[in-house]
Amino acid sequence: GLTEPDAGTDLQGIQTKAVLEGDHYIVNGSKMWITNGRFANPLPVLVKTDTSAQPAHKGMSVLLMDQTAEGFEISKDIGKMGYKGPESCVLMFSDVKVHKSMLLGEVEGKGLQQVLSSLEIGRLNIAARAVGIAQEAYNQALIYSKERKAFGKEINEFQAIQLKLAEMATNVQASRLLTWWSASMADQGKRVDTEAGMAKYFSSEVAIANALDAMRIHGGMGYSMETGIEMGYRDARITRIYEGTNEINRMLSVAELTKRHLKSKEINLTKAGKKLPGLLFKQALPFSSNDEARIIENIKACFLLISGAAGKKLGKKLVDEQEIVMNLADILAEGFLAEAAYLRVEKLKTKNLSDPESIKIMENIVKVYLYEALDTVRKAG
């Protein structure tokens, strides 16, 4: 249980407190939007065990709470526009006793670190859900376009519908490849905070876009609850919000990647503005035989060049320039996505698969996406 009425993305702002008295913590406060809150027992709850700690996260801990304890109340279920399978509860804690042995990790002050580490996998989980929503929206739109007739022919014979279906297919495949790539890195035990955030951000946006496009292709029936098409849109909306809003994920991705590289000294953003123009001009020469790899390198160089120039001019104030950070995040996302999709297809090409036609389709989809990514980068840069 993390979210509170006045603390969502800003977890350090939680107000639920736990005071140690003898062998028990006395917990007071509330939580909301707690998924499966009626059934999770024990329930992990993020609390403040030291309200005077600076920074605040050093005073945050996770307690495993027994739902049968006196003072533990499930106040209500929150009604939602979609994602109706699991309930989302409001929980109230009034002098709830929790034995000190139920402190996760047995040491106070590790709570925020514990929950943030779980958010990496949580964001991959949401990315995968979003891919599923986007895929089903495309599937239903494709089926309907073959059944629905207008002006004497199936609507999938109209070029406007064909272009829309192609865009939907391209985006769902790109989001799937990025999610697979990020998940494979997590399987290897690698840090994936940036990668998971990008997968969640991009896949959720694709899910919403595909759900809306499926509704458009269905026309009036897309607005009707009889077909179930509108459910995809209602379910897709939440993927943009939970486990960190997409706006926060975009900004954090830039910050985390910058910190990661500065710590390992792989790049120095303050010097990038001086060193990279020559590299960028060289890559602007006619493409080699492998155009896709060159496009990816250009996107990377663009991110480094712009972030380097911004970092040199603004220094630590860069984090406050949200418009610049958001644009950098868009470039970063395109770079991650392009590389993930390209490498995944290249890996599949090396395997002895019985369906080379499917690989060729995926390869063409990646090519289409790469050129669309360049347009996004130009606008953001």
Secondary structure, 3 states (H helix, E strand, C coil): CCCECCECCCHHHCCCEEEEECCEEEEEEEEEEEECCCCCCCEEEEEECCCCCCCHHHHEEEEEECCCCCCEEEEEECCCCCCCCCCEEEEEEEEEEEEHHHEHHHCCCCHHHHHHHHHHHHHHHHHHHHHHHHHHHHHHHHHHHHHCEECCEEHHHCHHHHHHHHHHHHHHHHHHHHHHHHHHHHHCCCCCHHHHHHHHHHHHHHHHHHHHHHHHHHHHHHCCCCCCHHHHHHHHHHHCCCCCCHHHHHHHHHHHHHHHHHHHCCCCHHHHHHHHHHHHHHHCCCCCCCHHHHHHHHHHHHHHHHHHHHHHHHHHHHHHCHHHHHHHHHHHHHHHHHHHHHHHHHHHHCCCCCCHHHHHHHHHHHHHHHHHHHHHHHHHC
